[in-house]
Amino acid sequence: MLKEKVRRTIVRYRMLEPGDRLVVAVSGGPDSVALLSILACLSQELNFSLQVAHLNHMFRAKEAEEDALYVKELTKKFSLPFTMRKRNVPAFVRRKHLSPEEGARQVRYKFLQDVAEKAGANKIALGQTADDQVETVLMWMLRGSGLKGLAGIPAVRPLENCLIIRPLIEVNRSEIKDYLREESLRVQVDASNLKPVYLRNKIRLKLIPLLARDYNPNIKSVLSGMSQILEADEDYLIEIQERIFQKVARVEGDNRVEINLISLRKLHPSMQRRILRRSIELVKGNLRGITLSHLREVLNIVNHGRTGSEVHLTKEIVVKCIYQKVLISQGKEPKTSVKYSYKLPIPGEAGIEELNLTLRSSLLNRRSIGRVGELRKSSSSKKAYFDLNEIEPPLMIRNRRRGDRFQPMGMRGRKSLKEFFIDEKIPREERERTPLLVQRKGRDILWVVGHRRAEKAKVSERTKRVLKVEIL
């Protein structure tokens, strides 16, 4: 029974929880009508509520109006709240220079998010089936996709403040047809789906029948099974990717990611691509328009380029290699010309809004943290230790000022901060952004954060209480 099969899919992928409010996208076609009917039947058993949403894309004039009226009447049958809107997708496509499919997808998702927000819904249900999954896998295969594309359509995925769920993702279209006939449910037919005009239609109407007839009669089952295996592999690799990303990269605001070049070069080429794709996605907001050729250009300067090498991926995304860093940013490098200064409580935290960075201070007992040598070895670019008794509060975090000087750890004399930046090969555009941990009302530099701490207030055998400062 199809309802039971869908219920098992919902449970398997943990799509719904008691109390969820769900927006169901209903076009009036077979898949969405079946989805609405099944969810309406399961709503009481699984304790969730429904809101129906229908979008008129204005591609098909009179037929689109008939679809909207049909969905409205169907919604009344199930006694559910209904939202219908018109959007001029053809005009949007022309204005944005998009394909009709991509333009419709963008407008549709924006519409569904708006409905969910207004309805207080936390999830959006879409009617993609196992057949859609097979078509999607073949589409990505023809485009030369990597693992993520070949994994196909995810059963569950986040979309800003809600989740997209696909309860029919394990259901075949033949099962949908049988269900609609058994339930005596009439549907609207989109004639454009019957013409081999768009790529997906060509795959559905021509390629899949050819593959089934001449190569493998079970091609749908084979590709569906492959996508499930690859989806699991992709999920596992994403977990590893995120752990590595946290170690080698730093996100600064919404438009900049900084990657440690030495660490990146040590990674397997597969993981290098993943870290770069993830960084570009964070800066750009998506990966549309980013091709394999783009990644090859970036990998070339990462592994073989000199300092100052750069690649313009799109009009707005630039990748630069500067000394030991890879900087991915929107357009020109942002300059932090504004002076900033924040007090760091002991213990406590201070957030640097200009850098999207937080520093935390904590107190440690000297006896509980081992020998001085071990303590110094455990220091890194993200944390530093100080003798609390040698500190003169208040501690401040600020960027550089004219005339700044300090004594780097291990050196006898003092040097200007400018000389230090030059010796450490810190790019000009980075110098204003580099935070300094200072004491005595901002006069003494204790730590050039992320680079070198000062000789002053270093931990010794006589130290009793240790101050730890770390980047979060």
C-alpha positions in Angstrom: 0.0 0.0 0.0 1.5 3.3 -1.1 0.5 5.2 2.1 2.4 2.7 4.2 5.5 2.9 1.9 5.5 6.7 2.2 5.1 6.5 6.0 8.2 4.2 6.1 10.2 6.7 4.0 9.2 9.5 6.4 10.3 7.4 9.4 13.5 6.2 7.7 14.7 9.7 6.8 13.3 11.3 10.0 11.4 13.8 7.9 8.7 14.7 10.4 8.3 15.2 14.1 5.1 15.6 16.1 3.9 19.2 16.0 5.6 20.1 12.7 3.8 22.5 10.4 4.3 21.6 6.8 3.9 23.6 3.5 3.0 21.2 0.6 3.8 22.4 -2.9 0.9 21.3 -5.1 1.0 22.0 -8.9 -2.0 19.9 -9.7 0.0 17.2 -11.5 -0.1 13.5 -10.5 2.9 13.6 -8.1 1.9 16.6 -6.0 -1.8 15.6 -5.8 -0.8 12.1 -4.6 1.6 13.7 -2.1 -1.1 16.0 -0.7 -3.6 13.1 -0.4 -1.2 10.8 1.4 0.1 13.6 3.8 -3.5 14.5 4.6 -4.2 10.9 5.5 -1.0 10.6 7.7 -1.3 14.0 9.4 -3.4 12.9 12.3 -1.4 9.7 12.9 1.9 11.5 12.8 0.6 14.7 14.4 1.6 17.4 11.9 -0.4 20.2 10.2 -0.6 21.2 6.5 -0.6 24.3 4.5 -1.1 24.0 0.7 0.9 26.3 -1.7 0.4 26.8 -5.4 2.4 29.0 -7.7 1.3 30.1 -11.2 4.5 30.5 -13.2 2.6 32.3 -16.0 4.2 30.1 -18.7 0.9 28.5 -19.9 -1.7 31.2 -19.7 -5.2 29.6 -19.6 -4.0 26.1 -18.6 -2.1 27.7 -15.6 -5.3 29.4 -14.5 -7.2 26.1 -14.7 -4.4 24.4 -12.6 -4.8 27.0 -9.9 -8.6 26.6 -9.7 -8.2 22.9 -9.6 -5.7 23.0 -6.7 -8.0 25.5 -4.8 -11.0 23.1 -5.1 -8.8 20.1 -4.1 -7.6 22.0 -1.0 -11.2 22.6 0.0 -11.9 18.9 -0.2 -9.2 18.3 2.4 -10.2 21.3 4.4 -6.7 22.8 4.4 -5.5 26.4 4.3 -4.4 27.5 0.8 -2.0 30.1 -0.6 -1.8 30.9 -4.3 0.4 33.4 -6.0 1.3 34.5 -9.6 4.8 35.2 -10.6 6.0 36.4 -14.0 8.7 33.8 -14.4 9.2 34.4 -18.2 10.1 38.1 -17.4 12.3 37.0 -14.5 14.2 34.6 -16.8 14.8 37.2 -19.4 15.9 39.8 -16.9 18.3 37.4 -15.1 19.5 35.6 -18.3 18.5 32.2 -16.9 17.1 29.0 -18.4 13.3 28.6 -17.9 13.9 25.6 -15.6 16.4 27.5 -13.4 14.3 30.6 -13.3 11.2 28.7 -12.3 13.2 26.8 -9.7 14.5 30.0 -8.1 11.1 31.8 -8.1 9.3 28.7 -6.8 11.7 28.2 -3.8 11.5 31.8 -2.9 7.7 31.6 -3.0 7.6 28.5 -0.8 10.0 30.0 1.7 7.7 33.1 1.9 4.7 30.9 2.5 6.4 28.9 5.1 7.6 32.0 7.0 4.1 33.6 7.0 2.5 30.3 8.0 5.0 29.6 10.8 5.9 26.3 9.0 9.2 24.6 9.6 9.2 22.2 6.6 8.3 22.2 2.9 7.2 19.0 1.2 7.9 18.5 -2.5 6.6 15.7 -4.8 9.8 14.4 -6.4 9.7 10.7 -7.0 12.2 7.9 -7.6 11.7 8.5 -11.4 12.7 12.2 -10.8 15.8 10.9 -9.0 16.8 8.7 -11.9 16.4 11.6 -14.4 18.4 14.0 -12.1 21.3 11.5 -11.8 21.4 11.2 -15.6 21.2 15.0 -16.1 24.2 15.4 -13.8 26.1 12.6 -15.4 25.7 14.2 -18.8 27.0 17.5 -17.4 30.1 15.8 -15.9 29.2 16.1 -12.3 31.1 14.9 -9.3 29.9 12.8 -6.4 27.4 15.3 -5.1 25.5 15.5 -8.4 25.5 11.7 -8.9 24.0 11.3 -5.5 20.9 12.9 -6.9 18.1 14.6 -5.0 18.5 14.4 -1.2 15.5 13.1 0.7 16.0 15.9 3.3 17.9 19.1 2.9 18.1 22.4 4.8 16.8 25.6 3.2 17.6 28.6 5.3 15.1 28.5 8.2 13.3 25.3 7.2 13.8 21.8 5.8 12.9 20.5 2.4 11.5 17.0 2.6 10.6 14.6 -0.3 8.3 11.9 1.0 7.8 10.3 -2.4 11.5 9.9 -3.2 11.2 6.1 -3.0 8.0 5.9 -5.0 7.7 5.1 -8.7 5.4 7.0 -11.1 3.6 3.7 -11.9 2.7 3.5 -8.2 1.5 7.1 -8.2 -0.8 6.3 -11.2 -2.3 3.2 -9.4 -2.9 5.2 -6.2 -4.7 8.0 -8.0 -6.9 5.5 -9.8 -7.7 3.7 -6.5 -8.5 7.0 -4.8 -10.5 8.4 -7.8 -8.3 11.5 -7.8 -8.4 13.6 -11.0 -5.2 15.5 -11.9 -4.1 18.3 -14.2 -1.8 17.4 -17.1 1.0 19.8 -18.1 1.3 19.3 -21.9 4.8 20.7 -21.8 6.0 17.6 -19.9 5.1 15.5 -22.9 7.4 17.3 -25.3 11.1 16.6 -25.6 12.0 20.3 -25.4 13.9 20.6 -22.1 16.8 18.3 -21.1 14.8 16.6 -18.3 12.0 15.8 -20.8 14.5 14.5 -23.3 16.0 12.2 -20.7 12.5 11.0 -19.5 11.0 10.5 -23.0 14.0 9.4 -25.0 17.1 8.4 -23.1 15.7 6.3 -20.3 13.5 4.2 -22.7 16.5 3.7 -24.9 18.7 2.6 -22.0 15.9 0.2 -20.7 15.3 -1.3 -24.2 18.9 -1.7 -25.5 21.1 -1.9 -22.3 19.4 -2.7 -19.0 15.7 -3.2 -18.5 16.3 -2.4 -14.8 18.1 0.9 -15.5 15.8 2.9 -13.2 16.4 0.5 -10.2 20.1 0.4 -10.9 20.5 4.2 -11.0 18.3 4.7 -8.0 20.3 2.3 -6.0 23.6 3.9 -7.1 22.3 7.3 -6.0 21.5 6.0 -2.5 25.0 4.5 -2.1 26.7 7.7 -3.4 24.5 9.9 -1.1 25.7 8.0 1.9 29.3 8.3 0.7 28.8 12.0 0.1 27.4 12.5 3.6 30.4 10.8 5.1 32.9 12.9 3.1 31.1 16.1 4.0 31.6 15.2 7.7 35.4 14.8 7.1 35.5 17.9 4.9 33.9 20.1 7.6 36.3 18.8 10.3 39.3 19.7 8.0 37.8 23.0 7.0 37.6 24.1 10.6 41.3 23.4 11.0 42.7 25.0 7.8 40.2 27.8 7.0 38.8 30.9 8.7 35.6 32.6 7.7 35.6 36.4 8.0 32.1 37.8 7.7 29.9 37.0 4.7 32.4 37.8 1.9 35.8 36.4 2.8 37.5 33.1 3.6 41.1 32.6 4.5 42.8 29.2 4.0 46.2 28.2 5.3 48.2 27.5 2.1 50.7 25.0 3.6 47.9 22.9 5.1 45.9 23.0 1.9 48.8 21.8 -0.1 49.2 18.7 2.2 45.7 17.5 1.5 44.7 15.0 -1.1 43.6 16.6 -4.4 40.0 15.4 -3.7 39.9 17.2 -0.4 41.6 20.3 -1.8 38.8 20.6 -4.3 36.2 20.1 -1.5 37.7 22.8 0.8 38.0 25.3 -2.1 34.4 24.6 -3.3 33.1 25.0 0.3 35.0 28.3 0.7 33.7 29.6 -2.7 30.2 28.6 -1.7 30.4 30.5 1.6 31.6 33.6 -0.1 29.4 33.5 -3.2 26.3 32.0 -1.5 26.1 29.1 -4.0 28.2 27.3 -6.6 26.2 28.2 -9.7 28.5 29.1 -12.5 31.6 27.5 -10.8 33.0 24.8 -13.2 35.7 22.2 -13.1 37.8 24.6 -15.2 37.5 27.2 -12.4 38.7 24.8 -9.8 41.6 23.7 -12.0 42.7 27.3 -12.3 42.6 27.7 -8.5 44.4 24.5 -7.8 47.1 25.5 -10.3 47.9 28.7 -8.3 47.5 26.9 -5.0 50.0 24.2 -5.9 52.3 26.0 -8.3 51.7 29.7 -8.3 53.8 32.4 -6.7 52.6 34.9 -4.0 50.3 37.4 -5.6 48.8 35.0 -8.1 45.1 35.4 -8.5 42.1 34.0 -10.4 38.8 35.7 -11.1 36.2 33.0 -11.0 33.3 35.3 -11.8 32.8 39.0 -11.9 32.5 39.1 -8.1 34.7 36.2 -6.8 38.5 36.5 -6.6 41.0 33.9 -5.3 44.5 35.1 -4.3 47.6 33.3 -3.0 49.5 35.7 -0.8 52.5 34.3 1.1 51.1 31.4 3.1 47.4 32.1 2.6 44.7 31.6 0.1 42.2 34.4 0.2 38.8 34.0 -1.4 36.7 37.2 -1.4 34.0 39.2 -3.3 35.7 41.5 -5.7 38.4 43.8 -4.3 39.9 43.0 -1.0 37.9 44.7 1.8 40.1 47.2 3.7 39.6 47.6 7.4 40.5 51.3 7.7 38.2 51.8 10.7 40.0 51.6 14.0 38.5 49.2 16.5 39.1 48.5 20.1 37.3 46.0 22.5 37.8 45.1 26.1 38.6 41.5 26.9 37.3 40.4 30.3 39.3 38.1 32.5 37.8 35.5 32.3 35.4 36.2 29.4 34.9 36.7 25.7 35.1 39.7 23.3 33.7 39.7 19.8 35.4 41.7 17.0 32.5 42.6 14.7 34.8 43.9 12.0 36.5 40.4 11.6 33.6 38.2 12.7 36.0 36.8 15.3 35.7 36.1 19.0 38.5 35.8 21.6 38.1 34.1 24.9 40.2 34.4 28.1 40.3 31.7 30.8 42.2 31.1 34.0 44.2 27.9 34.6 46.1 26.6 37.7 49.8 26.3 36.8 50.1 22.9 38.5 47.3 21.4 36.4 48.8 22.1 33.0 52.2 20.4 33.0 55.7 21.8 32.5 56.6 25.1 31.0 58.2 23.5 27.9 55.0 21.4 27.3 52.9 24.5 27.7 54.9 26.5 25.2 54.7 23.6 22.7 50.9 23.5 23.1 50.7 27.2 22.0 49.6 27.7 18.4 48.4 30.4 16.1 45.0 30.1 17.8 45.9 30.3 21.4 48.5 31.8 23.7 49.4 31.5 27.4 50.5 34.3 29.8 51.6 34.7 33.4 48.6 36.3 35.0 50.7 38.0 37.7 52.6 39.8 35.0 49.5 41.1 33.3 48.5 44.8 33.8 44.7 45.0 33.1 42.6 46.0 31.4 43.3 43.8 28.4 42.2 45.2 25.1 41.9 43.9 21.5 42.6 46.4 18.8 44.1 46.8 15.4 47.4 48.6 14.8 48.2 52.2 15.6 51.0 54.4 14.4 54.3 53.8 16.3 53.3 50.3 17.6 56.4 48.4 18.8 56.9 45.1 20.8 59.4 42.5 21.8 58.6 39.2 20.0 59.0 36.0 22.0 62.6 34.8 22.0 64.1 38.2 20.8 66.2 40.5 22.9 65.2 43.8 21.5 62.0 45.5 20.4 61.0 46.1 16.9 58.3 48.1 15.2 55.1 46.3 14.3 55.6 47.3 10.7 59.0 45.6 10.6 57.4 42.5 12.2 54.7 42.4 9.5 57.3 42.7 6.7 59.5 40.0 8.3 56.6 37.7 8.7 55.4 38.3 5.1 52.0 39.5 6.2 50.3 41.2 3.2 49.5 44.9 3.4 45.8 44.3 3.1 46.1 41.9 6.1 47.9 44.3 8.5 44.9 46.5 9.3 42.8 43.4 9.9 45.2 41.7 12.3 44.0 42.0 15.9 46.5 42.8 18.7 46.1 41.8 22.4 47.3 44.7 24.5 47.6 45.8 28.1 48.2 48.9 30.1 45.4 50.9 28.4 46.5 49.7 24.9 50.2 50.6 25.1 51.9 47.1 25.4 51.4 44.4 22.8 51.1 41.0 24.4 50.1 39.0 21.3 49.9 39.7 17.5 46.9 37.4 17.4 47.4 34.4 15.1 51.1 35.2 14.6 53.5 35.8 17.5 53.1 36.5 21.2 55.5 38.9 23.1 58.3 38.1 25.4 56.4 40.1 28.1 54.3 38.1 30.6 55.6 34.7 29.4 54.9 31.6 31.5 57.9 30.5 33.7 58.6 28.0 36.4 57.6 30.7 38.9 54.2 31.2 37.3 51.3 30.3 39.6 48.3 31.3 37.6 48.0 31.1 33.8 45.9 33.2 31.5 44.9 31.4 28.4 43.6 33.5 25.4 42.2 31.7 22.3 40.5 32.4 19.1 37.1 30.8 18.8 
